[in-house]
């Protein structure tokens, strides 16, 4: 593809990178990324991917902007309260980079729409806020052979890993959602707003690395951090041969709705 002079200037800091260059920027510009959730994690992911020039950004979220979101969901502003999150996010993305095509889905991600929605995208970003949807994202991506970036935050802590076909999946690590009352809700535990930005930018970097083929992804590794101490830890992971979705004898062969969420942490 041929970049205009304006685009060359816009992406010049990428083009200057030996591991990215013009070829890498072309790959970014051809990339199609779906971000599930336009909240605390989805906000920085969307902002950085838009600034980077990702060609197509899909956003799915059925929620509206609430004043309590503004402490961490930096893509939404005070005048956006009451607006659909996907509309608010699309407006900011186009202001950052009008070159980006934005596709919005003003609905919740569910078993009834998951397969049709993800099939058009190169990689999926999990920016959701409850366990059942995280397991649904994992299951539909594994079954469809789609890469995805997982992210989760609570209080002062965050965790992330990247799944490619054939690598450790979410169910390999966590077999299923925790039992009721095992995990506190946002109103009970809270979350430091900046944690969402810390983890969201890690997820955005993973997506850009995936699109450009640069560096080593967080596959078969779980990255965790505690912002109170600024300690980061990488845990080596191994595929579980008994995993119900990617194991040798899988019991999950199609995406299904999980029980109601036990943790409604709004990121």
PASEBA-1860 file (N, C-alpha, C; in nm, 3 decimals):
! residues 267
1> XXXXXXXX> 0.085/-0.119/0.000/0.000/0.000/0.000/0.088/0.124/0.000 ~ 0.037/0.231/-0.059/0.112/0.356/-0.067/0.062/0.453/0.039 ~ 0.154/0.497/0.126/0.120/0.595/0.227/0.130/0.735/0.169 ~ 0.041/0.822/0.212/0.051/0.963/0.176/0.163/1.026/0.257 ~ 0.206/1.145/0.217/0.308/1.217/0.294/0.262/1.241/0.437 ~ 0.134/1.271/0.453/0.079/1.294/0.587/0.086/1.167/0.671 ~ 0.055/1.052/0.612/0.060/0.927/0.685/0.204/0.889/0.720 ~ 0.296/0.915/0.629/0.437/0.887/0.659/0.483/0.969/0.778
9> XXXXXXXX> 0.438/1.094/0.783/0.476/1.178/0.897/0.406/1.131/1.024 ~ 0.279/1.094/1.012/0.202/1.049/1.129/0.267/0.926/1.192 ~ 0.309/0.831/1.108/0.363/0.704/1.159/0.516/0.700/1.155 ~ 0.578/0.815/1.149/0.723/0.820/1.131/0.799/0.752/1.245 ~ 0.748/0.759/1.368/0.820/0.697/1.479/0.814/0.545/1.472 ~ 0.710/0.491/1.410/0.707/0.348/1.383/0.801/0.313/1.268 ~ 0.795/0.392/1.163/0.874/0.364/1.044/1.023/0.369/1.074 ~ 1.062/0.453/1.170/1.202/0.463/1.208/1.252/0.340/1.283
17> XXXXXXXX> 1.162/0.264/1.341/1.200/0.146/1.416/1.248/0.037/1.321 ~ 1.366/-0.016/1.347/1.423/-0.119/1.260/1.334/-0.243/1.253 ~ 1.268/-0.277/1.363/1.184/-0.396/1.367/1.042/-0.373/1.315 ~ 1.010/-0.250/1.277/0.877/-0.220/1.223/0.892/-0.168/1.080 ~ 0.939/-0.045/1.065/0.962/0.009/0.932/0.834/0.026/0.853 ~ 0.848/0.053/0.724/0.732/0.072/0.636/0.652/-0.057/0.624 ~ 0.722/-0.168/0.612/0.653/-0.296/0.597/0.568/-0.327/0.719 ~ 0.622/-0.303/0.838/0.546/-0.327/0.959/0.426/-0.235/0.970
25> XXXXXXXX> 0.444/-0.109/0.932/0.332/-0.015/0.938/0.224/-0.054/0.838 ~ 0.264/-0.109/0.725/0.165/-0.159/0.630/0.084/-0.273/0.691 ~ 0.150/-0.360/0.765/0.080/-0.470/0.831/-0.018/-0.418/0.935 ~ 0.024/-0.317/1.010/-0.066/-0.255/1.108/-0.187/-0.195/1.037 ~ -0.163/-0.126/0.927/-0.270/-0.059/0.855/-0.367/-0.156/0.790 ~ -0.322/-0.278/0.766/-0.412/-0.380/0.710/-0.479/-0.462/0.821 ~ -0.438/-0.441/0.946/-0.488/-0.521/1.057/-0.633/-0.495/1.091 ~ -0.700/-0.601/1.137/-0.838/-0.592/1.183/-0.845/-0.647/1.325
33> XXXXXXXX> -0.880/-0.562/1.419/-0.877/-0.598/1.561/-1.015/-0.574/1.622 ~ -1.065/-0.673/1.694/-1.191/-0.659/1.767/-1.162/-0.642/1.914 ~ -1.212/-0.536/1.974/-1.198/-0.511/2.117/-1.333/-0.535/2.183 ~ -1.339/-0.632/2.272/-1.463/-0.665/2.341/-1.465/-0.593/2.474 ~ -1.548/-0.490/2.482/-1.556/-0.406/2.601/-1.486/-0.273/2.579 ~ -1.560/-0.164/2.592/-1.504/-0.030/2.576/-1.492/0.037/2.711 ~ -1.442/-0.039/2.810/-1.428/0.011/2.946/-1.284/0.040/2.982 ~ -1.246/0.004/3.106/-1.115/0.040/3.157/-1.000/-0.016/3.075
41> XXXXXXXX> -1.009/-0.142/3.034/-0.904/-0.202/2.951/-0.922/-0.165/2.804 ~ -1.044/-0.172/2.756/-1.070/-0.140/2.616/-1.033/0.003/2.579 ~ -1.049/0.096/2.675/-1.022/0.237/2.646/-0.877/0.261/2.603 ~ -0.775/0.225/2.683/-0.638/0.247/2.638/-0.599/0.162/2.518 ~ -0.654/0.040/2.509/-0.627/-0.044/2.393/-0.672/0.028/2.266 ~ -0.795/0.076/2.267/-0.850/0.143/2.149/-0.773/0.270/2.114 ~ -0.739/0.348/2.215/-0.667/0.474/2.189/-0.531/0.447/2.125 ~ -0.456/0.351/2.179/-0.323/0.325/2.125/-0.328/0.255/1.990
49> XXXXXXXX> -0.424/0.166/1.969/-0.434/0.102/1.839/-0.479/0.200/1.732 ~ -0.567/0.292/1.769/-0.608/0.396/1.674/-0.490/0.485/1.638 ~ -0.416/0.528/1.740/-0.299/0.613/1.715/-0.196/0.541/1.630 ~ -0.184/0.409/1.648/-0.086/0.331/1.572/-0.126/0.312/1.428 ~ -0.253/0.335/1.396/-0.298/0.324/1.258/-0.354/0.189/1.220 ~ -0.404/0.111/1.318/-0.468/-0.016/1.284/-0.583/0.012/1.188 ~ -0.588/-0.064/1.079/-0.682/-0.032/0.972/-0.828/-0.039/1.011 ~ -0.865/-0.144/1.084/-1.005/-0.162/1.123/-1.012/-0.198/1.270
57> XXXXXXXX> -1.089/-0.122/1.345/-1.114/-0.150/1.487/-1.261/-0.181/1.506 ~ -1.290/-0.300/1.556/-1.426/-0.334/1.593/-1.442/-0.315/1.743 ~ -1.556/-0.263/1.785/-1.584/-0.241/1.928/-1.721/-0.299/1.958 ~ -1.727/-0.391/2.055/-1.857/-0.442/2.098/-1.876/-0.415/2.246 ~ -1.986/-0.350/2.279/-2.021/-0.316/2.417/-2.166/-0.268/2.417 ~ -2.247/-0.324/2.504/-2.387/-0.285/2.509/-2.420/-0.187/2.620 ~ -2.316/-0.132/2.685/-2.336/-0.047/2.801/-2.335/0.100/2.761 ~ -2.379/0.186/2.853/-2.373/0.330/2.836/-2.274/0.387/2.938
65> XXXXXXXX> -2.226/0.506/2.910/-2.127/0.570/2.997/-2.194/0.617/3.127 ~ -2.133/0.580/3.238/-2.179/0.618/3.372/-2.071/0.702/3.438 ~ -2.110/0.789/3.529/-2.012/0.876/3.593/-1.904/0.796/3.666 ~ -1.938/0.679/3.719/-1.839/0.599/3.790/-1.734/0.539/3.695 ~ -1.764/0.537/3.565/-1.668/0.485/3.466/-1.550/0.580/3.446 ~ -1.572/0.708/3.468/-1.475/0.811/3.425/-1.345/0.807/3.504 ~ -1.344/0.738/3.617/-1.223/0.727/3.700/-1.114/0.645/3.630 ~ -1.151/0.564/3.530/-1.053/0.476/3.467/-1.076/0.455/3.317
73> XXXXXXXX> -1.195/0.480/3.268/-1.227/0.454/3.127/-1.200/0.581/3.046 ~ -1.072/0.602/3.014/-1.024/0.732/2.968/-1.068/0.771/2.827 ~ -1.134/0.683/2.756/-1.183/0.718/2.623/-1.316/0.793/2.632 ~ -1.377/0.792/2.751/-1.505/0.860/2.772/-1.485/0.985/2.858 ~ -1.559/1.091/2.823/-1.549/1.219/2.893/-1.681/1.250/2.963 ~ -1.679/1.349/3.051/-1.798/1.383/3.128/-1.921/1.410/3.040 ~ -1.909/1.483/2.927/-2.027/1.503/2.843/-2.082/1.375/2.780 ~ -2.007/1.266/2.788/-2.052/1.140/2.729/-2.144/1.061/2.820
81> XXXXXXXX> -2.162/1.105/2.944/-2.246/1.030/3.038/-2.385/1.009/2.976 ~ -2.429/0.883/2.975/-2.558/0.848/2.918/-2.550/0.802/2.773 ~ -2.437/0.826/2.705/-2.420/0.782/2.567/-2.379/0.636/2.561 ~ -2.409/0.571/2.450/-2.359/0.436/2.428/-2.207/0.440/2.424 ~ -2.143/0.347/2.493/-1.997/0.347/2.499/-1.935/0.332/2.360 ~ -1.998/0.252/2.275/-1.939/0.232/2.142/-1.940/0.362/2.062 ~ -2.044/0.444/2.078/-2.051/0.571/2.007/-1.949/0.670/2.061 ~ -1.937/0.675/2.193/-1.838/0.762/2.255/-1.698/0.723/2.212
89> XXXXXXXX> -1.668/0.593/2.213/-1.535/0.546/2.175/-1.506/0.574/2.028 ~ -1.602/0.551/1.942/-1.582/0.575/1.798/-1.550/0.721/1.772 ~ -1.617/0.812/1.841/-1.592/0.955/1.822/-1.448/0.991/1.856 ~ -1.396/0.939/1.967/-1.258/0.971/2.007/-1.156/0.909/1.912 ~ -1.186/0.787/1.866/-1.095/0.721/1.773/-1.081/0.802/1.644 ~ -1.193/0.848/1.591/-1.190/0.923/1.465/-1.121/1.058/1.484 ~ -1.128/1.114/1.604/-1.057/1.239/1.631/-0.906/1.215/1.636 ~ -0.866/1.101/1.690/-0.724/1.068/1.695/-0.670/1.037/1.558
97> XXXXXXXX> -0.745/0.953/1.483/-0.695/0.907/1.354/-0.811/0.880/1.258 ~ -0.840/0.973/1.170/-0.952/0.953/1.077/-0.929/0.842/0.976 ~ -0.806/0.791/0.966/-0.777/0.682/0.873/-0.837/0.550/0.918 ~ -0.866/0.537/1.047/-0.911/0.409/1.102/-1.059/0.386/1.071 ~ -1.089/0.268/1.020/-1.229/0.229/1.003/-1.279/0.172/1.136 ~ -1.390/0.224/1.185/-1.444/0.180/1.314/-1.579/0.112/1.291 ~ -1.589/-0.012/1.337/-1.714/-0.088/1.328/-1.764/-0.109/1.469 ~ -1.887/-0.066/1.497/-1.940/-0.075/1.632/-2.055/-0.176/1.640
105> XXXXXXXX> -2.062/-0.242/1.755/-2.168/-0.337/1.786/-2.224/-0.296/1.921 ~ -2.338/-0.229/1.919/-2.399/-0.179/2.043/-2.483/-0.290/2.106 ~ -2.413/-0.392/2.153/-2.478/-0.508/2.213/-2.375/-0.578/2.300 ~ -2.420/-0.674/2.376/-2.328/-0.753/2.458/-2.280/-0.874/2.380 ~ -2.158/-0.915/2.409/-2.098/-1.030/2.344/-2.157/-1.156/2.404 ~ -2.222/-1.238/2.323/-2.286/-1.358/2.373/-2.269/-1.475/2.279 ~ -2.310/-1.592/2.324/-2.295/-1.713/2.243/-2.374/-1.704/2.114 ~ -2.480/-1.622/2.113/-2.564/-1.612/1.994/-2.502/-1.527/1.883
113> XXXXXXXX> -2.403/-1.442/1.918/-2.344/-1.355/1.815/-2.193/-1.369/1.803 ~ -2.131/-1.441/1.896/-1.985/-1.444/1.906/-1.918/-1.495/1.779 ~ -1.964/-1.606/1.727/-1.899/-1.668/1.611/-1.903/-1.576/1.490 ~ -2.018/-1.517/1.463/-2.032/-1.429/1.346/-1.947/-1.303/1.360 ~ -1.935/-1.250/1.481/-1.863/-1.125/1.500/-1.713/-1.143/1.488 ~ -1.658/-1.247/1.550/-1.511/-1.258/1.553/-1.450/-1.301/1.421 ~ -1.529/-1.361/1.332/-1.470/-1.422/1.212/-1.403/-1.323/1.119 ~ -1.439/-1.196/1.128/-1.383/-1.096/1.037/-1.252/-1.036/1.087
121> XXXXXXXX> -1.206/-1.074/1.206/-1.093/-1.006/1.269/-0.971/-1.097/1.281 ~ -0.852/-1.031/1.283/-0.725/-1.103/1.292/-0.694/-1.145/1.435 ~ -0.730/-1.062/1.530/-0.701/-1.089/1.671/-0.809/-1.022/1.756 ~ -0.839/-1.084/1.869/-0.945/-1.036/1.959/-0.881/-0.989/2.089 ~ -0.933/-0.880/2.145/-0.885/-0.828/2.274/-0.996/-0.843/2.377 ~ -0.967/-0.915/2.484/-1.061/-0.931/2.594/-1.046/-0.814/2.690 ~ -1.139/-0.720/2.683/-1.141/-0.608/2.776/-1.265/-0.612/2.862 ~ -1.314/-0.732/2.891/-1.442/-0.748/2.959/-1.427/-0.745/3.110
129> XXXXXXXX> -1.542/-0.747/3.177/-1.542/-0.724/3.321/-1.610/-0.833/3.401 ~ -1.633/-0.950/3.343/-1.688/-1.060/3.423/-1.638/-1.193/3.370 ~ -1.632/-1.291/3.459/-1.572/-1.420/3.426/-1.646/-1.499/3.319 ~ -1.779/-1.508/3.322/-1.846/-1.587/3.218/-1.814/-1.540/3.076 ~ -1.806/-1.409/3.055/-1.775/-1.360/2.921/-1.630/-1.390/2.885 ~ -1.541/-1.383/2.983/-1.401/-1.418/2.956/-1.388/-1.563/2.910 ~ -1.462/-1.652/2.974/-1.458/-1.792/2.932/-1.523/-1.810/2.795 ~ -1.629/-1.733/2.767/-1.692/-1.740/2.635/-1.595/-1.693/2.527
137> XXXXXXXX> -1.524/-1.582/2.554/-1.424/-1.533/2.458/-1.320/-1.639/2.432 ~ -1.271/-1.700/2.539/-1.171/-1.806/2.524/-1.225/-1.919/2.437 ~ -1.344/-1.967/2.471/-1.398/-2.084/2.402/-1.421/-2.058/2.254 ~ -1.482/-1.943/2.223/-1.514/-1.916/2.083/-1.387/-1.893/2.002 ~ -1.286/-1.829/2.063/-1.161/-1.805/1.992/-1.083/-1.935/1.970 ~ -1.077/-2.019/2.073/-1.007/-2.147/2.059/-1.074/-2.232/1.953 ~ -1.206/-2.241/1.956/-1.279/-2.324/1.860/-1.266/-2.270/1.717 ~ -1.254/-2.138/1.704/-1.243/-2.077/1.571/-1.098/-2.059/1.527
145> XXXXXXXX> -1.003/-2.093/1.615/-0.862/-2.075/1.580/-0.820/-1.930/1.572 ~ -0.879/-1.845/1.657/-0.849/-1.702/1.658/-0.757/-1.666/1.774 ~ -0.652/-1.586/1.748/-0.569/-1.536/1.857/-0.647/-1.437/1.943 ~ -0.612/-1.429/2.072/-0.673/-1.326/2.156/-0.579/-1.286/2.267 ~ -0.600/-1.164/2.318/-0.525/-1.112/2.431/-0.617/-1.107/2.551 ~ -0.577/-1.174/2.659/-0.655/-1.174/2.782/-0.602/-1.066/2.876 ~ -0.693/-1.001/2.947/-0.654/-0.905/3.049/-0.753/-0.906/3.164 ~ -0.703/-0.889/3.285/-0.790/-0.881/3.402/-0.727/-0.794/3.509
153> XXXXXXXX> -0.809/-0.716/3.579/-0.758/-0.627/3.684/-0.849/-0.634/3.807 ~ -0.792/-0.607/3.923/-0.866/-0.598/4.049/-0.777/-0.530/4.151 ~ -0.834/-0.434/4.223/-0.762/-0.358/4.325/-0.636/-0.293/4.265 ~ -0.517/-0.344/4.300/-0.391/-0.289/4.250/-0.319/-0.386/4.157 ~ -0.386/-0.491/4.113/-0.320/-0.598/4.040/-0.377/-0.617/3.901 ~ -0.293/-0.670/3.813/-0.335/-0.701/3.677/-0.268/-0.826/3.627 ~ -0.328/-0.887/3.524/-0.269/-1.006/3.463/-0.304/-1.009/3.316 ~ -0.216/-1.070/3.237/-0.239/-1.079/3.093/-0.162/-1.195/3.033
161> XXXXXXXX> -0.217/-1.250/2.927/-0.144/-1.344/2.843/-0.204/-1.338/2.703 ~ -0.131/-1.390/2.606/-0.178/-1.392/2.468/-0.193/-1.538/2.423 ~ -0.303/-1.566/2.360/-0.328/-1.701/2.309/-0.317/-1.703/2.157 ~ -0.239/-1.793/2.107/-0.237/-1.827/1.965/-0.285/-1.971/1.951 ~ -0.340/-2.009/1.836/-0.382/-2.147/1.819/-0.271/-2.245/1.856 ~ -0.305/-2.341/1.943/-0.208/-2.440/1.985/-0.134/-2.408/2.114 ~ -0.152/-2.286/2.167/-0.085/-2.249/2.292/-0.184/-2.256/2.408 ~ -0.133/-2.234/2.528/-0.216/-2.240/2.649/-0.335/-2.145/2.638
169> XXXXXXXX> -0.452/-2.195/2.674/-0.572/-2.110/2.670/-0.616/-2.077/2.813 ~ -0.719/-1.996/2.825/-0.767/-1.950/2.955/-0.816/-2.067/3.041 ~ -0.882/-2.165/2.976/-0.932/-2.280/3.052/-0.820/-2.375/3.093 ~ -0.707/-2.369/3.025/-0.593/-2.448/3.070/-0.544/-2.399/3.206 ~ -0.559/-2.268/3.230/-0.512/-2.207/3.354/-0.622/-2.209/3.460 ~ -0.739/-2.163/3.419/-0.854/-2.156/3.510/-0.966/-2.238/3.446 ~ -0.997/-2.350/3.504/-1.089/-2.445/3.440/-1.228/-2.386/3.418 ~ -1.273/-2.303/3.512/-1.406/-2.244/3.501/-1.419/-2.127/3.595
177> XXXXXXXX> -1.531/-2.055/3.588/-1.552/-1.941/3.677/-1.545/-1.980/3.823 ~ -1.500/-1.889/3.910/-1.493/-1.920/4.053/-1.632/-1.936/4.112 ~ -1.644/-2.004/4.223/-1.775/-2.022/4.286/-1.833/-1.890/4.333 ~ -1.965/-1.883/4.351/-2.028/-1.759/4.398/-1.964/-1.706/4.525 ~ -1.948/-1.574/4.532/-1.894/-1.503/4.648/-1.745/-1.526/4.671 ~ -1.679/-1.596/4.579/-1.535/-1.619/4.596/-1.453/-1.497/4.556 ~ -1.509/-1.415/4.469/-1.439/-1.296/4.419/-1.525/-1.174/4.450 ~ -1.468/-1.070/4.511/-1.548/-0.952/4.545/-1.588/-0.872/4.423
185> XXXXXXXX> -1.695/-0.797/4.438/-1.738/-0.709/4.330/-1.658/-0.580/4.335 ~ -1.676/-0.498/4.233/-1.604/-0.371/4.226/-1.638/-0.282/4.346 ~ -1.766/-0.280/4.385/-1.806/-0.196/4.497/-1.746/-0.244/4.629 ~ -1.714/-0.373/4.635/-1.654/-0.427/4.756/-1.503/-0.410/4.759 ~ -1.438/-0.428/4.644/-1.292/-0.430/4.640/-1.231/-0.307/4.576 ~ -1.297/-0.251/4.474/-1.244/-0.135/4.404/-1.130/-0.169/4.310 ~ -1.085/-0.068/4.237/-0.972/-0.084/4.146/-0.908/0.053/4.127 ~ -0.776/0.058/4.134/-0.704/0.182/4.109/-0.712/0.212/3.959
193> XXXXXXXX> -0.761/0.331/3.926/-0.788/0.363/3.786/-0.671/0.342/3.692 ~ -0.552/0.382/3.735/-0.435/0.373/3.648/-0.397/0.229/3.615 ~ -0.442/0.132/3.697/-0.413/-0.008/3.670/-0.469/-0.048/3.534 ~ -0.588/0.003/3.502/-0.648/-0.029/3.373/-0.559/0.020/3.259 ~ -0.501/0.138/3.275/-0.412/0.190/3.172/-0.285/0.108/3.160 ~ -0.230/0.066/3.274/-0.108/-0.014/3.273/-0.128/-0.144/3.196 ~ -0.239/-0.211/3.225/-0.262/-0.340/3.160/-0.311/-0.322/3.016 ~ -0.394/-0.221/2.993/-0.445/-0.198/2.858/-0.335/-0.168/2.758
201> XXXXXXXX> -0.233/-0.093/2.801/-0.123/-0.064/2.709/-0.039/-0.189/2.682 ~ -0.030/-0.279/2.781/0.038/-0.407/2.757/-0.038/-0.486/2.651 ~ -0.169/-0.489/2.661/-0.249/-0.561/2.561/-0.235/-0.497/2.423 ~ -0.235/-0.364/2.417/-0.217/-0.296/2.289/-0.082/-0.329/2.227 ~ 0.023/-0.334/2.311/0.156/-0.369/2.261/0.158/-0.511/2.207 ~ 0.089/-0.603/2.274/0.082/-0.741/2.226/0.015/-0.748/2.089 ~ -0.092/-0.671/2.071/-0.161/-0.669/1.942/-0.069/-0.617/1.831 ~ 0.002/-0.509/1.858/0.092/-0.452/1.757/0.207/-0.547/1.726
209> XXXXXXXX> 0.258/-0.615/1.828/0.361/-0.716/1.805/0.307/-0.830/1.719 ~ 0.184/-0.871/1.746/0.123/-0.978/1.667/0.108/-0.936/1.521 ~ 0.056/-0.815/1.499/0.032/-0.769/1.362/0.161/-0.753/1.283 ~ 0.267/-0.709/1.349/0.394/-0.684/1.280/0.487/-0.804/1.281 ~ 0.458/-0.903/1.365/0.548/-1.017/1.378/0.677/-0.983/1.450 ~ 0.670/-0.884/1.537/0.789/-0.836/1.608/0.791/-0.886/1.752 ~ 0.907/-0.929/1.798/0.924/-0.964/1.938/0.863/-1.098/1.974 ~ 0.852/-1.121/2.104/0.801/-1.247/2.159/0.671/-1.219/2.234
217> XXXXXXXX> 0.565/-1.285/2.193/0.435/-1.263/2.255/0.425/-1.334/2.390 ~ 0.325/-1.296/2.468/0.300/-1.358/2.598/0.223/-1.488/2.582 ~ 0.271/-1.576/2.496/0.210/-1.707/2.481/0.276/-1.803/2.577 ~ 0.195/-1.891/2.634/0.242/-1.988/2.734/0.311/-1.919/2.851 ~ 0.273/-1.794/2.875/0.325/-1.717/2.989/0.214/-1.627/3.042 ~ 0.203/-1.618/3.173/0.107/-1.527/3.237/0.185/-1.416/3.303 ~ 0.164/-1.293/3.258/0.228/-1.176/3.317/0.137/-1.120/3.426 ~ 0.189/-1.105/3.547/0.113/-1.045/3.656/0.193/-0.929/3.715
225> XXXXXXXX> 0.122/-0.831/3.770/0.191/-0.722/3.838/0.108/-0.671/3.954 ~ 0.179/-0.611/4.049/0.117/-0.547/4.164/0.168/-0.404/4.166 ~ 0.080/-0.309/4.143/0.122/-0.170/4.133/0.162/-0.110/4.267 ~ 0.120/-0.169/4.377/0.160/-0.117/4.508/0.310/-0.135/4.530 ~ 0.364/-0.243/4.479/0.507/-0.270/4.495/0.584/-0.254/4.364 ~ 0.510/-0.242/4.252/0.567/-0.240/4.117/0.650/-0.365/4.088 ~ 0.601/-0.476/4.140/0.663/-0.604/4.110/0.590/-0.670/3.993 ~ 0.667/-0.708/3.893/0.614/-0.781/3.778/0.666/-0.924/3.783
233> XXXXXXXX> 0.582/-1.017/3.745/0.620/-1.158/3.746/0.567/-1.226/3.621 ~ 0.648/-1.311/3.561/0.605/-1.390/3.446/0.606/-1.537/3.484 ~ 0.490/-1.599/3.473/0.474/-1.739/3.511/0.466/-1.824/3.384 ~ 0.553/-1.924/3.375/0.549/-2.014/3.260/0.426/-2.103/3.268 ~ 0.360/-2.121/3.154/0.238/-2.201/3.149/0.257/-2.322/3.057 ~ 0.178/-2.424/3.079/0.180/-2.542/2.993/0.037/-2.578/2.956 ~ 0.019/-2.621/2.833/-0.114/-2.665/2.791/-0.160/-2.780/2.879 ~ -0.289/-2.779/2.911/-0.349/-2.884/2.990/-0.411/-2.987/2.897
241> XXXXXXXX> -0.357/-3.108/2.896/-0.408/-3.210/2.804/-0.552/-3.247/2.837 ~ -0.598/-3.211/2.960/-0.736/-3.239/3.000/-0.825/-3.115/2.990 ~ -0.774/-3.010/2.927/-0.853/-2.887/2.911/-0.984/-2.919/2.840 ~ -1.097/-2.869/2.891/-1.227/-2.904/2.831/-1.252/-2.845/2.693 ~ -1.167/-2.750/2.649/-1.190/-2.691/2.517/-1.076/-2.718/2.420 ~ -0.951/-2.726/2.468/-0.839/-2.749/2.376/-0.761/-2.875/2.408 ~ -0.812/-2.956/2.502/-0.743/-3.078/2.542/-0.760/-3.192/2.444 ~ -0.711/-3.307/2.483/-0.714/-3.424/2.394/-0.855/-3.478/2.374
249> XXXXXXXX> -0.939/-3.463/2.473/-1.079/-3.508/2.462/-1.170/-3.395/2.508 ~ -1.185/-3.291/2.427/-1.262/-3.173/2.470/-1.410/-3.203/2.491 ~ -1.465/-3.144/2.596/-1.609/-3.158/2.623/-1.686/-3.036/2.574 ~ -1.613/-2.927/2.547/-1.676/-2.806/2.494/-1.648/-2.801/2.344 ~ -1.750/-2.816/2.264/-1.734/-2.819/2.119/-1.804/-2.703/2.048 ~ -1.876/-2.623/2.124/-1.939/-2.502/2.069/-1.957/-2.402/2.181 ~ -1.952/-2.272/2.149/-1.965/-2.170/2.254/-2.104/-2.174/2.316 ~ -2.109/-2.155/2.447/-2.237/-2.157/2.519/-2.236/-2.049/2.625
257> XXXXXXXX> -2.353/-2.001/2.659/-2.365/-1.901/2.764/-2.328/-1.965/2.898 ~ -2.250/-1.894/2.977/-2.213/-1.940/3.110/-2.316/-1.891/3.211 ~ -2.310/-1.941/3.335/-2.400/-1.892/3.439/-2.382/-1.742/3.461 ~ -2.475/-1.676/3.529/-2.460/-1.532/3.557/-2.328/-1.500/3.623 ~ -2.272/-1.382/3.597/-2.141/-1.347/3.653/-2.141/-1.345/3.805 ~ -2.029/-1.392/3.863/-2.013/-1.386/4.009/-1.936/-1.262/4.050 ~ -1.876/-1.194/3.952/-1.802/-1.071/3.980/-1.832/-0.970/3.872 ~ -1.901/-0.864/3.907/-1.937/-0.763/3.810/-1.844/-0.644/3.824
265> XXX> -1.716/-0.672/3.820/-1.614/-0.568/3.829/-1.615/-0.487/3.702 ~ -1.653/-0.362/3.709/-1.659/-0.278/3.589/-1.524/-0.212/3.570 ~ -1.452/-0.259/3.468/-1.318/-0.207/3.444/-1.326/-0.083/3.357
END
